[in-house]
Amino acid sequence: YAYQGDEPDGFLSAPEVIRLLRDYVHERRLPVIEGCAVLDARREQGYFTMQTSRGTIRSKCLVVAAGEY
């Protein structure tokens, strides 16, 4: 997903990063769930089974994003 801004050697601001990620998710119709706490995650039979604040979710992929970026 290529950067489309005016400063290719610069850095995106926080609002620009958020917009870039939201556009990426929307364009690819990704099933992203925001504001959901994962209480437990286990790999079982080729899938991840996660107990979350919104119930059980089963997925082939799991992305752990932590930190300020």
mmCIF file of the N, C-alpha and C atoms, coordinates in Angstrom:
data_MODEL
# 
_entry.id   MODEL 
# 
loop_
_atom_site.group_PDB 
_atom_site.id 
_atom_site.type_symbol 
_atom_site.label_atom_id 
_atom_site.label_alt_id 
_atom_site.label_comp_id 
_atom_site.label_asym_id 
_atom_site.label_entity_id 
_atom_site.label_seq_id 
_atom_site.pdbx_PDB_ins_code 
_atom_site.Cartn_x 
_atom_site.Cartn_y 
_atom_site.Cartn_z 
_atom_site.occupancy 
_atom_site.B_iso_or_equiv 
_atom_site.pdbx_formal_charge 
_atom_site.auth_seq_id 
_atom_site.auth_comp_id 
_atom_site.auth_asym_id 
_atom_site.auth_atom_id 
_atom_site.pdbx_PDB_model_num 
ATOM 1   N N  . TYR A 1 1  ? 0.866   -1.155  0.000  1.00 0.00 ? 1  TYR A N  1 
ATOM 2   C CA . TYR A 1 1  ? 0.000   0.000   0.000  1.00 0.00 ? 1  TYR A CA 1 
ATOM 3   C C  . TYR A 1 1  ? 0.911   1.215   0.000  1.00 0.00 ? 1  TYR A C  1 
ATOM 4   N N  . ALA A 1 2  ? 1.085   1.826   -1.130 1.00 0.00 ? 2  ALA A N  1 
ATOM 5   C CA . ALA A 1 2  ? 2.070   2.891   -1.306 1.00 0.00 ? 2  ALA A CA 1 
ATOM 6   C C  . ALA A 1 2  ? 1.632   4.222   -0.698 1.00 0.00 ? 2  ALA A C  1 
ATOM 7   N N  . TYR A 1 3  ? 2.582   4.930   -0.167 1.00 0.00 ? 3  TYR A N  1 
ATOM 8   C CA . TYR A 1 3  ? 2.380   6.273   0.352  1.00 0.00 ? 3  TYR A CA 1 
ATOM 9   C C  . TYR A 1 3  ? 2.024   7.209   -0.793 1.00 0.00 ? 3  TYR A C  1 
ATOM 10  N N  . GLN A 1 4  ? 1.010   8.042   -0.613 1.00 0.00 ? 4  GLN A N  1 
ATOM 11  C CA . GLN A 1 4  ? 0.546   8.939   -1.664 1.00 0.00 ? 4  GLN A CA 1 
ATOM 12  C C  . GLN A 1 4  ? 0.732   10.413  -1.318 1.00 0.00 ? 4  GLN A C  1 
ATOM 13  N N  . GLY A 1 5  ? 1.511   10.722  -0.298 1.00 0.00 ? 5  GLY A N  1 
ATOM 14  C CA . GLY A 1 5  ? 1.652   12.103  0.159  1.00 0.00 ? 5  GLY A CA 1 
ATOM 15  C C  . GLY A 1 5  ? 2.680   12.901  -0.611 1.00 0.00 ? 5  GLY A C  1 
ATOM 16  N N  . ASP A 1 6  ? 2.846   14.168  -0.174 1.00 0.00 ? 6  ASP A N  1 
ATOM 17  C CA . ASP A 1 6  ? 3.752   15.106  -0.840 1.00 0.00 ? 6  ASP A CA 1 
ATOM 18  C C  . ASP A 1 6  ? 5.206   14.955  -0.403 1.00 0.00 ? 6  ASP A C  1 
ATOM 19  N N  . GLU A 1 7  ? 5.461   14.278  0.718  1.00 0.00 ? 7  GLU A N  1 
ATOM 20  C CA . GLU A 1 7  ? 6.819   14.146  1.236  1.00 0.00 ? 7  GLU A CA 1 
ATOM 21  C C  . GLU A 1 7  ? 7.218   12.673  1.350  1.00 0.00 ? 7  GLU A C  1 
ATOM 22  N N  . PRO A 1 8  ? 7.681   12.058  0.268  1.00 0.00 ? 8  PRO A N  1 
ATOM 23  C CA . PRO A 1 8  ? 8.005   10.623  0.308  1.00 0.00 ? 8  PRO A CA 1 
ATOM 24  C C  . PRO A 1 8  ? 9.098   10.262  1.304  1.00 0.00 ? 8  PRO A C  1 
ATOM 25  N N  . ASP A 1 9  ? 9.928   11.233  1.721  1.00 0.00 ? 9  ASP A N  1 
ATOM 26  C CA . ASP A 1 9  ? 10.971  10.960  2.714  1.00 0.00 ? 9  ASP A CA 1 
ATOM 27  C C  . ASP A 1 9  ? 10.563  11.417  4.110  1.00 0.00 ? 9  ASP A C  1 
ATOM 28  N N  . GLY A 1 10 ? 9.348   11.907  4.255  1.00 0.00 ? 10 GLY A N  1 
ATOM 29  C CA . GLY A 1 10 ? 8.872   12.411  5.535  1.00 0.00 ? 10 GLY A CA 1 
ATOM 30  C C  . GLY A 1 10 ? 8.103   11.347  6.300  1.00 0.00 ? 10 GLY A C  1 
ATOM 31  N N  . PHE A 1 11 ? 7.430   11.778  7.352  1.00 0.00 ? 11 PHE A N  1 
ATOM 32  C CA . PHE A 1 11 ? 6.643   10.889  8.194  1.00 0.00 ? 11 PHE A CA 1 
ATOM 33  C C  . PHE A 1 11 ? 5.194   11.342  8.174  1.00 0.00 ? 11 PHE A C  1 
ATOM 34  N N  . LEU A 1 12 ? 4.299   10.390  8.253  1.00 0.00 ? 12 LEU A N  1 
ATOM 35  C CA . LEU A 1 12 ? 2.880   10.722  8.338  1.00 0.00 ? 12 LEU A CA 1 
ATOM 36  C C  . LEU A 1 12 ? 2.548   11.171  9.756  1.00 0.00 ? 12 LEU A C  1 
ATOM 37  N N  . SER A 1 13 ? 1.600   12.084  9.863  1.00 0.00 ? 13 SER A N  1 
ATOM 38  C CA . SER A 1 13 ? 1.106   12.476  11.181 1.00 0.00 ? 13 SER A CA 1 
ATOM 39  C C  . SER A 1 13 ? 0.180   11.370  11.691 1.00 0.00 ? 13 SER A C  1 
ATOM 40  N N  . ALA A 1 14 ? -0.147  11.409  12.972 1.00 0.00 ? 14 ALA A N  1 
ATOM 41  C CA . ALA A 1 14 ? -1.043  10.390  13.542 1.00 0.00 ? 14 ALA A CA 1 
ATOM 42  C C  . ALA A 1 14 ? -2.376  10.332  12.789 1.00 0.00 ? 14 ALA A C  1 
ATOM 43  N N  . PRO A 1 15 ? -3.040  11.467  12.507 1.00 0.00 ? 15 PRO A N  1 
ATOM 44  C CA . PRO A 1 15 ? -4.302  11.394  11.750 1.00 0.00 ? 15 PRO A CA 1 
ATOM 45  C C  . PRO A 1 15 ? -4.116  10.806  10.346 1.00 0.00 ? 15 PRO A C  1 
ATOM 46  N N  . GLU A 1 16 ? -2.970  11.067  9.722  1.00 0.00 ? 16 GLU A N  1 
ATOM 47  C CA . GLU A 1 16 ? -2.710  10.514  8.391  1.00 0.00 ? 16 GLU A CA 1 
ATOM 48  C C  . GLU A 1 16 ? -2.512  8.999   8.448  1.00 0.00 ? 16 GLU A C  1 
ATOM 49  N N  . VAL A 1 17 ? -1.827  8.506   9.490  1.00 0.00 ? 17 VAL A N  1 
ATOM 50  C CA . VAL A 1 17 ? -1.642  7.061   9.656  1.00 0.00 ? 17 VAL A CA 1 
ATOM 51  C C  . VAL A 1 17 ? -2.991  6.389   9.859  1.00 0.00 ? 17 VAL A C  1 
ATOM 52  N N  . ILE A 1 18 ? -3.832  6.984   10.690 1.00 0.00 ? 18 ILE A N  1 
ATOM 53  C CA . ILE A 1 18 ? -5.161  6.434   10.931 1.00 0.00 ? 18 ILE A CA 1 
ATOM 54  C C  . ILE A 1 18 ? -5.961  6.386   9.638  1.00 0.00 ? 18 ILE A C  1 
ATOM 55  N N  . ARG A 1 19 ? -5.946  7.466   8.882  1.00 0.00 ? 19 ARG A N  1 
ATOM 56  C CA . ARG A 1 19 ? -6.672  7.514   7.607  1.00 0.00 ? 19 ARG A CA 1 
ATOM 57  C C  . ARG A 1 19 ? -6.140  6.461   6.621  1.00 0.00 ? 19 ARG A C  1 
ATOM 58  N N  . LEU A 1 20 ? -4.804  6.319   6.553  1.00 0.00 ? 20 LEU A N  1 
ATOM 59  C CA . LEU A 1 20 ? -4.191  5.330   5.667  1.00 0.00 ? 20 LEU A CA 1 
ATOM 60  C C  . LEU A 1 20 ? -4.647  3.918   6.029  1.00 0.00 ? 20 LEU A C  1 
ATOM 61  N N  . LEU A 1 21 ? -4.621  3.588   7.333  1.00 0.00 ? 21 LEU A N  1 
ATOM 62  C CA . LEU A 1 21 ? -5.040  2.254   7.766  1.00 0.00 ? 21 LEU A CA 1 
ATOM 63  C C  . LEU A 1 21 ? -6.527  2.021   7.513  1.00 0.00 ? 21 LEU A C  1 
ATOM 64  N N  . ARG A 1 22 ? -7.358  3.018   7.791  1.00 0.00 ? 22 ARG A N  1 
ATOM 65  C CA . ARG A 1 22 ? -8.800  2.870   7.543  1.00 0.00 ? 22 ARG A CA 1 
ATOM 66  C C  . ARG A 1 22 ? -9.102  2.707   6.062  1.00 0.00 ? 22 ARG A C  1 
ATOM 67  N N  . ASP A 1 23 ? -8.406  3.465   5.216  1.00 0.00 ? 23 ASP A N  1 
ATOM 68  C CA . ASP A 1 23 ? -8.588  3.326   3.763  1.00 0.00 ? 23 ASP A CA 1 
ATOM 69  C C  . ASP A 1 23 ? -8.172  1.930   3.298  1.00 0.00 ? 23 ASP A C  1 
ATOM 70  N N  . TYR A 1 24 ? -7.050  1.434   3.837  1.00 0.00 ? 24 TYR A N  1 
ATOM 71  C CA . TYR A 1 24 ? -6.548  0.100   3.491  1.00 0.00 ? 24 TYR A CA 1 
ATOM 72  C C  . TYR A 1 24 ? -7.574  -0.970  3.866  1.00 0.00 ? 24 TYR A C  1 
ATOM 73  N N  . VAL A 1 25 ? -8.101  -0.895  5.080  1.00 0.00 ? 25 VAL A N  1 
ATOM 74  C CA . VAL A 1 25 ? -9.099  -1.852  5.555  1.00 0.00 ? 25 VAL A CA 1 
ATOM 75  C C  . VAL A 1 25 ? -10.354 -1.790  4.694  1.00 0.00 ? 25 VAL A C  1 
ATOM 76  N N  . HIS A 1 26 ? -10.810 -0.563  4.398  1.00 0.00 ? 26 HIS A N  1 
ATOM 77  C CA . HIS A 1 26 ? -12.030 -0.388  3.606  1.00 0.00 ? 26 HIS A CA 1 
ATOM 78  C C  . HIS A 1 26 ? -11.853 -0.913  2.177  1.00 0.00 ? 26 HIS A C  1 
ATOM 79  N N  . GLU A 1 27 ? -10.723 -0.559  1.561  1.00 0.00 ? 27 GLU A N  1 
ATOM 80  C CA . GLU A 1 27 ? -10.466 -0.960  0.175  1.00 0.00 ? 27 GLU A CA 1 
ATOM 81  C C  . GLU A 1 27 ? -10.422 -2.489  0.024  1.00 0.00 ? 27 GLU A C  1 
ATOM 82  N N  . ARG A 1 28 ? -9.850  -3.157  1.003  1.00 0.00 ? 28 ARG A N  1 
ATOM 83  C CA . ARG A 1 28 ? -9.704  -4.611  0.925  1.00 0.00 ? 28 ARG A CA 1 
ATOM 84  C C  . ARG A 1 28 ? -10.809 -5.374  1.646  1.00 0.00 ? 28 ARG A C  1 
ATOM 85  N N  . ARG A 1 29 ? -11.757 -4.626  2.207  1.00 0.00 ? 29 ARG A N  1 
ATOM 86  C CA . ARG A 1 29 ? -12.889 -5.222  2.930  1.00 0.00 ? 29 ARG A CA 1 
ATOM 87  C C  . ARG A 1 29 ? -12.420 -6.224  3.995  1.00 0.00 ? 29 ARG A C  1 
ATOM 88  N N  . LEU A 1 30 ? -11.452 -5.792  4.800  1.00 0.00 ? 30 LEU A N  1 
ATOM 89  C CA . LEU A 1 30 ? -10.885 -6.652  5.836  1.00 0.00 ? 30 LEU A CA 1 
ATOM 90  C C  . LEU A 1 30 ? -11.784 -6.685  7.072  1.00 0.00 ? 30 LEU A C  1 
ATOM 91  N N  . PRO A 1 31 ? -11.874 -7.833  7.717  1.00 0.00 ? 31 PRO A N  1 
ATOM 92  C CA . PRO A 1 31 ? -12.735 -7.963  8.901  1.00 0.00 ? 31 PRO A CA 1 
ATOM 93  C C  . PRO A 1 31 ? -12.029 -7.514  10.183 1.00 0.00 ? 31 PRO A C  1 
ATOM 94  N N  . VAL A 1 32 ? -11.741 -6.221  10.277 1.00 0.00 ? 32 VAL A N  1 
ATOM 95  C CA . VAL A 1 32 ? -11.039 -5.676  11.433 1.00 0.00 ? 32 VAL A CA 1 
ATOM 96  C C  . VAL A 1 32 ? -12.049 -5.354  12.529 1.00 0.00 ? 32 VAL A C  1 
ATOM 97  N N  . ILE A 1 33 ? -11.719 -5.739  13.755 1.00 0.00 ? 33 ILE A N  1 
ATOM 98  C CA . ILE A 1 33 ? -12.566 -5.459  14.915 1.00 0.00 ? 33 ILE A CA 1 
ATOM 99  C C  . ILE A 1 33 ? -11.779 -4.540  15.832 1.00 0.00 ? 33 ILE A C  1 
ATOM 100 N N  . GLU A 1 34 ? -12.268 -3.320  16.025 1.00 0.00 ? 34 GLU A N  1 
ATOM 101 C CA . GLU A 1 34 ? -11.594 -2.355  16.892 1.00 0.00 ? 34 GLU A CA 1 
ATOM 102 C C  . GLU A 1 34 ? -12.242 -2.336  18.274 1.00 0.00 ? 34 GLU A C  1 
ATOM 103 N N  . GLY A 1 35 ? -11.455 -1.943  19.268 1.00 0.00 ? 35 GLY A N  1 
ATOM 104 C CA . GLY A 1 35 ? -11.983 -1.787  20.616 1.00 0.00 ? 35 GLY A CA 1 
ATOM 105 C C  . GLY A 1 35 ? -12.428 -3.086  21.249 1.00 0.00 ? 35 GLY A C  1 
ATOM 106 N N  . CYS A 1 36 ? -11.760 -4.158  20.912 1.00 0.00 ? 36 CYS A N  1 
ATOM 107 C CA . CYS A 1 36 ? -12.125 -5.486  21.399 1.00 0.00 ? 36 CYS A CA 1 
ATOM 108 C C  . CYS A 1 36 ? -10.935 -6.043  22.181 1.00 0.00 ? 36 CYS A C  1 
ATOM 109 N N  . ALA A 1 37 ? -11.135 -6.323  23.462 1.00 0.00 ? 37 ALA A N  1 
ATOM 110 C CA . ALA A 1 37 ? -10.055 -6.874  24.288 1.00 0.00 ? 37 ALA A CA 1 
ATOM 111 C C  . ALA A 1 37 ? -9.954  -8.383  24.077 1.00 0.00 ? 37 ALA A C  1 
ATOM 112 N N  . VAL A 1 38 ? -8.745  -8.851  23.799 1.00 0.00 ? 38 VAL A N  1 
ATOM 113 C CA . VAL A 1 38 ? -8.501  -10.290 23.673 1.00 0.00 ? 38 VAL A CA 1 
ATOM 114 C C  . VAL A 1 38 ? -8.045  -10.794 25.039 1.00 0.00 ? 38 VAL A C  1 
ATOM 115 N N  . LEU A 1 39 ? -8.796  -11.709 25.591 1.00 0.00 ? 39 LEU A N  1 
ATOM 116 C CA . LEU A 1 39 ? -8.524  -12.237 26.932 1.00 0.00 ? 39 LEU A CA 1 
ATOM 117 C C  . LEU A 1 39 ? -7.659  -13.485 26.886 1.00 0.00 ? 39 LEU A C  1 
ATOM 118 N N  . ASP A 1 40 ? -7.743  -14.234 25.785 1.00 0.00 ? 40 ASP A N  1 
ATOM 119 C CA . ASP A 1 40 ? -6.975  -15.466 25.627 1.00 0.00 ? 40 ASP A CA 1 
ATOM 120 C C  . ASP A 1 40 ? -6.915  -15.796 24.144 1.00 0.00 ? 40 ASP A C  1 
ATOM 121 N N  . ALA A 1 41 ? -5.772  -16.297 23.687 1.00 0.00 ? 41 ALA A N  1 
ATOM 122 C CA . ALA A 1 41 ? -5.626  -16.723 22.290 1.00 0.00 ? 41 ALA A CA 1 
ATOM 123 C C  . ALA A 1 41 ? -4.842  -18.024 22.264 1.00 0.00 ? 41 ALA A C  1 
ATOM 124 N N  . ARG A 1 42 ? -5.369  -18.981 21.517 1.00 0.00 ? 42 ARG A N  1 
ATOM 125 C CA . ARG A 1 42 ? -4.714  -20.286 21.405 1.00 0.00 ? 42 ARG A CA 1 
ATOM 126 C C  . ARG A 1 42 ? -4.748  -20.748 19.954 1.00 0.00 ? 42 ARG A C  1 
ATOM 127 N N  . ARG A 1 43 ? -3.691  -21.451 19.557 1.00 0.00 ? 43 ARG A N  1 
ATOM 128 C CA . ARG A 1 43 ? -3.652  -22.040 18.211 1.00 0.00 ? 43 ARG A CA 1 
ATOM 129 C C  . ARG A 1 43 ? -4.156  -23.459 18.330 1.00 0.00 ? 43 ARG A C  1 
ATOM 130 N N  . GLU A 1 44 ? -5.214  -23.758 17.570 1.00 0.00 ? 44 GLU A N  1 
ATOM 131 C CA . GLU A 1 44 ? -5.834  -25.081 17.620 1.00 0.00 ? 44 GLU A CA 1 
ATOM 132 C C  . GLU A 1 44 ? -6.209  -25.528 16.208 1.00 0.00 ? 44 GLU A C  1 
ATOM 133 N N  . GLN A 1 45 ? -5.675  -26.627 15.781 1.00 0.00 ? 45 GLN A N  1 
ATOM 134 C CA . GLN A 1 45 ? -6.014  -27.242 14.499 1.00 0.00 ? 45 GLN A CA 1 
ATOM 135 C C  . GLN A 1 45 ? -5.898  -26.263 13.331 1.00 0.00 ? 45 GLN A C  1 
ATOM 136 N N  . GLY A 1 46 ? -4.803  -25.489 13.307 1.00 0.00 ? 46 GLY A N  1 
ATOM 137 C CA . GLY A 1 46 ? -4.557  -24.570 12.203 1.00 0.00 ? 46 GLY A CA 1 
ATOM 138 C C  . GLY A 1 46 ? -5.279  -23.238 12.304 1.00 0.00 ? 46 GLY A C  1 
ATOM 139 N N  . TYR A 1 47 ? -5.995  -22.987 13.389 1.00 0.00 ? 47 TYR A N  1 
ATOM 140 C CA . TYR A 1 47 ? -6.718  -21.737 13.585 1.00 0.00 ? 47 TYR A CA 1 
ATOM 141 C C  . TYR A 1 47 ? -6.342  -21.125 14.923 1.00 0.00 ? 47 TYR A C  1 
ATOM 142 N N  . PHE A 1 48 ? -6.593  -19.843 15.060 1.00 0.00 ? 48 PHE A N  1 
ATOM 143 C CA . PHE A 1 48 ? -6.496  -19.179 16.350 1.00 0.00 ? 48 PHE A CA 1 
ATOM 144 C C  . PHE A 1 48 ? -7.899  -19.081 16.918 1.00 0.00 ? 48 PHE A C  1 
ATOM 145 N N  . THR A 1 49 ? -8.059  -19.489 18.158 1.00 0.00 ? 49 THR A N  1 
ATOM 146 C CA . THR A 1 49 ? -9.320  -19.317 18.861 1.00 0.00 ? 49 THR A CA 1 
ATOM 147 C C  . THR A 1 49 ? -9.075  -18.297 19.943 1.00 0.00 ? 49 THR A C  1 
ATOM 148 N N  . MET A 1 50 ? -9.832  -17.201 19.898 1.00 0.00 ? 50 MET A N  1 
ATOM 149 C CA . MET A 1 50 ? -9.642  -16.099 20.836 1.00 0.00 ? 50 MET A CA 1 
ATOM 150 C C  . MET A 1 50 ? -10.897 -15.871 21.652 1.00 0.00 ? 50 MET A C  1 
ATOM 151 N N  . GLN A 1 51 ? -10.692 -15.771 22.942 1.00 0.00 ? 51 GLN A N  1 
ATOM 152 C CA . GLN A 1 51 ? -11.774 -15.361 23.832 1.00 0.00 ? 51 GLN A CA 1 
ATOM 153 C C  . GLN A 1 51 ? -11.640 -13.849 23.970 1.00 0.00 ? 51 GLN A C  1 
ATOM 154 N N  . THR A 1 52 ? -12.688 -13.114 23.624 1.00 0.00 ? 52 THR A N  1 
ATOM 155 C CA . THR A 1 52 ? -12.610 -11.661 23.614 1.00 0.00 ? 52 THR A CA 1 
ATOM 156 C C  . THR A 1 52 ? -13.749 -11.046 24.419 1.00 0.00 ? 52 THR A C  1 
ATOM 157 N N  . SER A 1 53 ? -13.668 -9.738  24.557 1.00 0.00 ? 53 SER A N  1 
ATOM 158 C CA . SER A 1 53 ? -14.739 -8.999  25.233 1.00 0.00 ? 53 SER A CA 1 
ATOM 159 C C  . SER A 1 53 ? -16.029 -9.012  24.422 1.00 0.00 ? 53 SER A C  1 
ATOM 160 N N  . ARG A 1 54 ? -15.963 -9.495  23.193 1.00 0.00 ? 54 ARG A N  1 
ATOM 161 C CA . ARG A 1 54 ? -17.143 -9.600  22.329 1.00 0.00 ? 54 ARG A CA 1 
ATOM 162 C C  . ARG A 1 54 ? -17.502 -11.048 22.015 1.00 0.00 ? 54 ARG A C  1 
ATOM 163 N N  . GLY A 1 55 ? -16.935 -11.981 22.767 1.00 0.00 ? 55 GLY A N  1 
ATOM 164 C CA . GLY A 1 55 ? -17.227 -13.391 22.548 1.00 0.00 ? 55 GLY A CA 1 
ATOM 165 C C  . GLY A 1 55 ? -16.059 -14.121 21.918 1.00 0.00 ? 55 GLY A C  1 
ATOM 166 N N  . THR A 1 56 ? -16.307 -15.316 21.426 1.00 0.00 ? 56 THR A N  1 
ATOM 167 C CA . THR A 1 56 ? -15.266 -16.154 20.822 1.00 0.00 ? 56 THR A CA 1 
ATOM 168 C C  . THR A 1 56 ? -15.134 -15.831 19.340 1.00 0.00 ? 56 THR A C  1 
ATOM 169 N N  . ILE A 1 57 ? -13.886 -15.697 18.906 1.00 0.00 ? 57 ILE A N  1 
ATOM 170 C CA . ILE A 1 57 ? -13.578 -15.445 17.497 1.00 0.00 ? 57 ILE A CA 1 
ATOM 171 C C  . ILE A 1 57 ? -12.581 -16.501 17.058 1.00 0.00 ? 57 ILE A C  1 
ATOM 172 N N  . ARG A 1 58 ? -12.794 -17.053 15.876 1.00 0.00 ? 58 ARG A N  1 
ATOM 173 C CA . ARG A 1 58 ? -11.883 -18.057 15.302 1.00 0.00 ? 58 ARG A CA 1 
ATOM 174 C C  . ARG A 1 58 ? -11.350 -17.518 13.985 1.00 0.00 ? 58 ARG A C  1 
ATOM 175 N N  . SER A 1 59 ? -10.043 -17.611 13.788 1.00 0.00 ? 59 SER A N  1 
ATOM 176 C CA . SER A 1 59 ? -9.434  -17.017 12.607 1.00 0.00 ? 59 SER A CA 1 
ATOM 177 C C  . SER A 1 59 ? -8.194  -17.789 12.187 1.00 0.00 ? 59 SER A C  1 
ATOM 178 N N  . LYS A 1 60 ? -7.859  -17.711 10.892 1.00 0.00 ? 60 LYS A N  1 
ATOM 179 C CA . LYS A 1 60 ? -6.618  -18.303 10.402 1.00 0.00 ? 60 LYS A CA 1 
ATOM 180 C C  . LYS A 1 60 ? -5.411  -17.426 10.738 1.00 0.00 ? 60 LYS A C  1 
ATOM 181 N N  . CYS A 1 61 ? -5.635  -16.123 10.924 1.00 0.00 ? 61 CYS A N  1 
ATOM 182 C CA . CYS A 1 61 ? -4.562  -15.182 11.195 1.00 0.00 ? 61 CYS A CA 1 
ATOM 183 C C  . CYS A 1 61 ? -4.853  -14.383 12.447 1.00 0.00 ? 61 CYS A C  1 
ATOM 184 N N  . LEU A 1 62 ? -3.791  -13.959 13.100 1.00 0.00 ? 62 LEU A N  1 
ATOM 185 C CA . LEU A 1 62 ? -3.914  -13.122 14.285 1.00 0.00 ? 62 LEU A CA 1 
ATOM 186 C C  . LEU A 1 62 ? -2.794  -12.086 14.226 1.00 0.00 ? 62 LEU A C  1 
ATOM 187 N N  . VAL A 1 63 ? -3.147  -10.812 14.323 1.00 0.00 ? 63 VAL A N  1 
ATOM 188 C CA . VAL A 1 63 ? -2.172  -9.736  14.336 1.00 0.00 ? 63 VAL A CA 1 
ATOM 189 C C  . VAL A 1 63 ? -2.183  -9.124  15.731 1.00 0.00 ? 63 VAL A C  1 
ATOM 190 N N  . VAL A 1 64 ? -1.011  -9.069  16.344 1.00 0.00 ? 64 VAL A N  1 
ATOM 191 C CA . VAL A 1 64 ? -0.883  -8.428  17.648 1.00 0.00 ? 64 VAL A CA 1 
ATOM 192 C C  . VAL A 1 64 ? -0.203  -7.092  17.411 1.00 0.00 ? 64 VAL A C  1 
ATOM 193 N N  . ALA A 1 65 ? -0.921  -6.012  17.686 1.00 0.00 ? 65 ALA A N  1 
ATOM 194 C CA . ALA A 1 65 ? -0.385  -4.665  17.494 1.00 0.00 ? 65 ALA A CA 1 
ATOM 195 C C  . ALA A 1 65 ? -0.309  -3.996  18.859 1.00 0.00 ? 65 ALA A C  1 
ATOM 196 N N  . ALA A 1 66 ? 0.889   -3.617  19.244 1.00 0.00 ? 66 ALA A N  1 
ATOM 197 C CA . ALA A 1 66 ? 1.076   -2.973  20.541 1.00 0.00 ? 66 ALA A CA 1 
ATOM 198 C C  . ALA A 1 66 ? 2.051   -1.813  20.378 1.00 0.00 ? 66 ALA A C  1 
ATOM 199 N N  . GLY A 1 67 ? 1.943   -0.841  21.234 1.00 0.00 ? 67 GLY A N  1 
ATOM 200 C CA . GLY A 1 67 ? 2.827   0.311   21.169 1.00 0.00 ? 67 GLY A CA 1 
ATOM 201 C C  . GLY A 1 67 ? 2.120   1.502   20.566 1.00 0.00 ? 67 GLY A C  1 
ATOM 202 N N  . GLU A 1 68 ? 2.872   2.579   20.421 1.00 0.00 ? 68 GLU A N  1 
ATOM 203 C CA . GLU A 1 68 ? 2.258   3.814   19.945 1.00 0.00 ? 68 GLU A CA 1 
ATOM 204 C C  . GLU A 1 68 ? 2.163   3.914   18.434 1.00 0.00 ? 68 GLU A C  1 
ATOM 205 N N  . TYR A 1 69 ? 2.757   3.000   17.698 1.00 0.00 ? 69 TYR A N  1 
ATOM 206 C CA . TYR A 1 69 ? 2.642   3.026   16.239 1.00 0.00 ? 69 TYR A CA 1 
ATOM 207 C C  . TYR A 1 69 ? 2.015   1.750   15.768 1.00 0.00 ? 69 TYR A C  1 
# 
